[in-house]
């Protein structure tokens, strides 16, 4: 089974402006949690809180826990918190503002992964999607994807070519989907379409204990390029975190949509492989 992860967020971002990946690794590496953050990575000193911990797939560009020093809350509605990157002179994306959303979805991670991995459901939560396909399947968890988005007049349509990497931990279930633009000779630029850039984007999911659901974090910094003014891009994308998570939550809690057997069996198989054996170590 390959995680397709086609057109995960980009069409939704661009439409807002104008109206699966990881290679196989030993489970020991996937299950190993990163150490507690240093004092430099704590929240504001004025709050006198404990240092933030880093989740298993965190990196310089990815964070499961919110760092309030870097983010400003812009909305808190329907159980969904939305944030934008602070304009403090340290924005790694220049004039492009990154946006972030967090919520708890009352569903198992395998159900959310099913929604993200089902091409037929994409238009249920990705607006203005014209085309989405895999340009190159590199491995089960890594691919180069293409996405084309309909943009109303007077702007031209946008498209994106980007690498998708998926990282998976099975016990407890955690999934990270990372996306970033990169050129690919198999998908050249097309006449009449502006090639945009995904500067950094990810979907990060962690299933909570005792059937509490799955915490989902989404983040994106996308430059549509071309003639769309940056102030309009930044202002309009504020709606993206809330709208995306709201639609995904609706689909993930729809009992008529079955969990993918392939995804469910993948998690079961990986969990069995990582379980310790009598007198031995995890496989």
Number of C-alpha atoms within 10 A of each C-alpha: 10 15 25 24 31 23 29 25 26 29 27 23 26 28 22 21 22 17 9 28 26 20 12 13 10 11 19 13 10 18 18 12 14 13 10 12 14 11 11 9 14 18 18 14 12 6 8 9 10 11 16 16 18 19 19 21 20 16 11 5 10 19 19 23 13 15 14 14 14 16 17 16 15 14 16 14 9 9 12 18 18 26 23 23 21 17 13 8 8 10 14 14 14 10 13 18 23 25 26 26 28 24 22 19 25 18 20 21 27 24 21 22 20 23 24 26 21 14 16 9 14 20 14 13 23 21 19 20 21 15 14 21 16 19 18 15 18 15 15 17 22 25 25 28 27 21 23 24 25 20 21 12 8 9 14 16 22 25 25 27 29 26 25 29 24 23 21 23 22 22 17 12 19 24 22 24 24 27 27 20 20 14 14 16 7 10 14 10 15 10 6 9 18 19 19 21 21 19 18 19 25 24 22 23 26 22 24 19 10 6 10 13 16 23 20 25 24 27 25 26 25 26 23 24 14 15 10 15 11 17 12 12 21 21 12 17 23 23 19 24 27 23 18 18 24 19 13 19 20 13 21 25 15 12 8 8 13 11 18 17 11 14 19 15 13 15 19 13 12 16 17 15 15 19 13 12 11 7 5 7 10 13 13
